[in-house]
Amino acid sequence: MPQIASFHDLKDASVFITGGGSGIGAALTDGFLGQGARVAFIGRSDASAFVADMQSRHVRAPLFLQGDITDTDRLERALAEAAEKHGPVRVLINNAANDQRHSLKEATPEFWDAMLAVNLKCYFFACRAVAPGMEKAGTGSIVNFSSISYMMGNAGYPAYTAANAGITGLTRSLARELGPHDIRVNAIAPGWVLTQKQMDLWATPEDLAAHLDRQCLKRHLAPADIVGSVLFLASDTSRMMTGQCIVVDGGVVTTG
């Protein structure tokens, strides 16, 4: 992936990405490797082919740690393994999510718990796991992935939108709690990014046209369009930004 800008302080930085082997996460892994960072990521599915591809592009391979982020013990072990291999995590990217479509009527208590586990709970415990190392180092950057879906008041996945509103709230609270240790916590809220999953499951021609009509910029978002903003938030270039939610959506919602 071509780099738009270089963030020199990310060279050799220990970076951990949840869901870093597919979709937006894969673009993030590629982007951080392109900056010379040491990248580790966790994912459920085997990512050996992706790791090999990244190594061929960047010489340095990412560290793939297979596991389910809703298993808190496994998530914490993976973060510890990454710290042992690359040094204490300096940048945490909570990216993995599940926007499975569902209605109020059909959602069961078990489904609700599962959706909040993958879309919110694991964010909290990943932040908790990296905080001591960042405190000791006296620096750190956490970027939590939210979504414009809750800002738009979208129907069709209420547990998902509730979790994303929660992510923004969590981000603001942790920014206040961790700020005295010079740890920054920000969120990024992408619009409809056309990953392969979105194209396979939900991107009908009619819905694509309707969403594009709502955008100021008349071009669909791709995973690569999210990378630059995340690199900026991870880098000390944004060293006085914390507690913010940055929208990258082509101009669908407005903030401020």
C-alpha positions as CSV (number, residue, x, y, z in Angstrom):
1,M,0.0,0.0,0.0
2,P,1.5,3.4,-1.0
3,Q,2.4,5.7,2.0
4,I,1.0,9.2,1.9
5,A,3.1,10.4,4.8
6,S,5.9,9.2,7.0
7,F,5.7,9.2,10.8
8,H,9.2,8.7,11.9
9,D,8.4,8.1,15.5
10,L,6.5,4.9,14.6
11,K,9.7,3.2,13.3
12,D,10.3,0.2,15.6
13,A,7.3,1.0,17.7
14,S,5.5,-2.0,19.2
15,V,2.0,-2.0,17.7
16,F,-0.9,-4.4,18.5
17,I,-3.9,-4.6,16.2
18,T,-7.0,-6.6,16.9
19,G,-8.4,-8.2,13.8
20,G,-5.2,-7.2,11.9
21,G,-5.4,-10.0,9.3
22,S,-8.4,-9.0,7.2
23,G,-10.5,-6.0,6.0
24,I,-9.5,-2.7,7.5
25,G,-7.2,-4.4,10.0
26,A,-5.1,-5.9,7.2
27,A,-4.7,-2.4,5.7
28,L,-3.6,-1.2,9.1
29,T,-1.1,-3.9,9.5
30,D,0.3,-3.1,6.1
31,G,0.4,0.6,6.9
32,F,2.2,0.3,10.2
33,L,4.7,-2.1,8.7
34,G,5.3,0.5,6.0
35,Q,6.2,2.9,8.7
36,G,8.8,0.4,10.1
37,A,6.8,-0.5,13.1
38,R,6.9,-3.9,14.9
39,V,3.3,-5.2,14.4
40,A,1.5,-8.0,16.2
41,F,-2.1,-8.8,15.6
42,I,-4.7,-11.3,16.8
43,G,-7.4,-13.0,14.8
44,R,-9.5,-16.1,14.8
45,S,-8.8,-17.3,11.3
46,D,-5.4,-18.6,10.1
47,A,-3.5,-15.7,8.6
48,S,-0.3,-17.4,7.5
49,A,-0.7,-16.4,3.8
50,F,-1.3,-12.8,4.8
51,V,1.8,-12.8,7.0
52,A,3.9,-14.2,4.2
53,D,2.6,-11.5,1.8
54,M,3.5,-8.8,4.4
55,Q,6.9,-10.2,4.8
56,S,7.5,-10.2,1.1
57,R,6.4,-6.5,0.9
58,H,8.1,-5.2,4.0
59,V,10.9,-7.7,4.8
60,R,9.7,-7.6,8.4
61,A,6.8,-10.0,9.1
62,P,4.0,-9.2,11.5
63,L,3.5,-11.4,14.5
64,F,0.3,-13.4,14.1
65,L,-1.3,-14.6,17.3
66,Q,-4.3,-16.7,16.7
67,G,-7.2,-16.4,19.1
68,D,-10.7,-15.1,19.9
69,I,-10.7,-11.6,21.3
70,T,-13.9,-12.3,23.2
71,D,-11.8,-14.8,25.3
72,T,-10.3,-12.2,27.7
73,D,-7.6,-14.6,29.0
74,R,-6.4,-15.3,25.4
75,L,-6.5,-11.6,24.5
76,E,-4.4,-10.7,27.5
77,R,-2.0,-13.5,26.8
78,A,-1.6,-12.4,23.2
79,L,-0.9,-8.8,24.3
80,A,1.7,-10.2,26.7
81,E,3.3,-12.3,23.9
82,A,3.5,-9.2,21.7
83,A,5.2,-7.2,24.5
84,E,7.7,-10.0,25.0
85,K,8.5,-10.2,21.3
86,H,8.4,-6.5,20.4
87,G,8.7,-4.7,23.6
88,P,5.8,-3.1,25.7
89,V,2.9,-2.2,23.4
90,R,3.2,1.5,22.6
91,V,0.3,1.6,20.2
92,L,-3.0,-0.4,20.6
93,I,-5.5,-0.4,17.8
94,N,-8.9,-1.9,18.8
95,N,-10.2,-2.6,15.3
96,A,-12.0,-5.9,15.3
97,A,-15.8,-5.8,15.3
98,N,-18.9,-7.6,14.1
99,D,-21.7,-5.7,12.5
100,Q,-24.0,-8.6,12.0
101,R,-27.5,-7.5,11.0
102,H,-30.3,-8.1,13.4
103,S,-33.6,-6.7,14.7
104,L,-34.9,-5.8,18.1
105,K,-37.4,-8.6,17.9
106,E,-35.0,-11.4,17.0
107,A,-32.1,-10.6,19.3
108,T,-31.8,-12.9,22.3
109,P,-30.0,-12.2,25.6
110,E,-27.2,-14.6,24.4
111,F,-26.9,-12.7,21.1
112,W,-26.8,-9.4,22.9
113,D,-24.0,-10.6,25.2
114,A,-22.0,-12.0,22.2
115,M,-22.3,-8.7,20.3
116,L,-21.2,-6.6,23.2
117,A,-18.4,-9.0,23.9
118,V,-16.8,-8.6,20.5
119,N,-17.8,-4.9,19.9
120,L,-17.1,-3.4,23.4
121,K,-16.0,-5.7,26.2
122,C,-12.8,-6.7,24.5
123,Y,-11.9,-3.0,23.9
124,F,-12.0,-2.3,27.6
125,F,-9.9,-5.3,28.6
126,A,-7.3,-4.7,25.8
127,C,-6.9,-1.1,27.1
128,R,-6.6,-2.4,30.7
129,A,-3.9,-4.9,29.6
130,V,-1.7,-2.4,27.9
131,A,-2.1,0.5,30.4
132,P,0.5,-0.7,32.9
133,G,3.3,-0.9,30.3
134,M,2.3,2.4,28.8
135,E,2.3,4.0,32.3
136,K,5.8,2.6,33.0
137,A,7.0,3.9,29.6
138,G,5.4,7.3,30.3
139,T,3.7,7.3,26.8
140,G,1.3,5.4,24.6
141,S,-1.5,5.8,22.1
142,I,-4.8,3.8,22.0
143,V,-7.1,4.1,19.0
144,N,-10.5,2.6,19.3
145,F,-12.7,1.9,16.3
146,S,-16.2,3.2,16.5
147,S,-18.5,3.8,13.6
148,I,-20.8,6.5,12.2
149,S,-23.6,4.0,12.3
150,Y,-24.8,5.2,15.7
151,M,-24.4,8.8,14.8
152,M,-26.7,8.2,11.8
153,G,-29.2,6.4,14.0
154,N,-29.1,3.4,11.6
155,A,-31.6,0.6,12.1
156,G,-30.8,-3.0,11.4
157,Y,-28.1,-3.7,14.1
158,P,-29.0,-2.0,17.4
159,A,-26.6,-4.0,19.5
160,Y,-23.8,-2.9,17.2
161,T,-24.7,0.7,17.2
162,A,-25.1,0.6,21.0
163,A,-21.6,-0.8,21.4
164,N,-20.2,1.9,19.1
165,A,-21.8,4.7,21.1
166,G,-20.2,2.9,24.1
167,I,-16.8,2.9,22.5
168,T,-16.9,6.7,22.1
169,G,-17.9,7.0,25.8
170,L,-15.2,4.6,26.9
171,T,-12.6,6.5,24.8
172,R,-13.4,9.8,26.5
173,S,-13.4,8.3,30.0
174,L,-10.1,6.5,29.5
175,A,-8.5,9.6,28.0
176,R,-9.3,11.4,31.3
177,E,-8.1,8.5,33.4
178,L,-4.8,7.7,31.5
179,G,-3.9,11.3,30.5
180,P,-1.8,12.0,33.6
181,H,0.5,9.2,32.4
182,D,0.8,10.8,28.9
183,I,-1.3,8.0,27.4
184,R,-3.6,9.2,24.7
185,V,-6.9,7.5,23.9
186,N,-8.8,8.5,20.7
187,A,-11.5,6.9,18.6
188,I,-12.0,6.8,14.8
189,A,-15.4,6.5,13.3
190,P,-15.3,5.2,9.7
191,G,-18.2,5.4,7.3
192,W,-19.2,2.5,5.1
193,V,-15.9,1.0,4.1
194,L,-16.2,-1.6,1.3
195,T,-14.3,-4.5,2.6
196,Q,-14.7,-7.9,1.0
197,K,-17.1,-8.9,3.8
198,Q,-19.3,-5.9,3.2
199,M,-19.4,-6.6,-0.6
200,D,-20.2,-10.2,0.0
201,L,-23.0,-9.7,2.6
202,W,-24.6,-6.4,2.5
203,A,-23.5,-4.0,-0.3
204,T,-26.4,-4.1,-2.8
205,P,-26.3,-1.7,-5.7
206,E,-29.3,0.1,-4.3
207,D,-27.8,0.6,-0.9
208,L,-24.4,1.6,-2.3
209,A,-26.1,4.3,-4.5
210,A,-28.2,5.6,-1.6
211,H,-25.1,5.8,0.7
212,L,-23.0,7.5,-1.9
213,D,-25.7,10.1,-2.4
214,R,-25.3,11.0,1.3
215,Q,-21.6,11.5,1.0
216,C,-20.1,14.9,0.1
217,L,-17.2,13.1,-1.6
218,K,-18.6,10.9,-4.4
219,R,-16.2,7.9,-4.0
220,H,-16.8,4.8,-1.9
221,L,-14.4,4.3,1.0
222,A,-11.8,1.5,0.8
223,P,-9.8,0.1,3.8
224,A,-6.7,2.1,2.7
225,D,-8.7,5.3,3.2
226,I,-8.7,4.8,6.9
227,V,-5.0,4.1,7.4
228,G,-3.6,7.6,7.3
229,S,-5.9,8.9,10.1
230,V,-5.0,6.0,12.3
231,L,-1.2,6.5,11.7
232,F,-1.7,10.2,12.6
233,L,-3.5,9.3,15.9
234,A,-0.9,6.7,16.7
235,S,2.0,9.0,16.1
236,D,3.3,11.8,18.3
237,T,2.4,14.1,15.5
238,S,-1.0,14.2,17.3
239,R,0.6,14.3,20.8
240,M,-1.9,16.9,22.2
241,M,-5.0,15.1,20.9
242,T,-6.9,12.8,23.2
243,G,-10.5,12.0,24.0
244,Q,-11.5,12.7,20.4
245,C,-13.6,10.8,17.9
246,I,-12.4,11.4,14.3
247,V,-14.9,10.8,11.5
248,V,-13.6,9.4,8.2
249,D,-16.7,8.9,6.1
250,G,-16.5,11.0,3.0
251,G,-18.8,13.6,4.5
252,V,-21.9,11.8,5.7
253,V,-22.1,13.1,9.3
254,T,-20.8,16.3,10.7
255,T,-19.3,16.9,14.1
256,G,-18.5,20.0,16.2
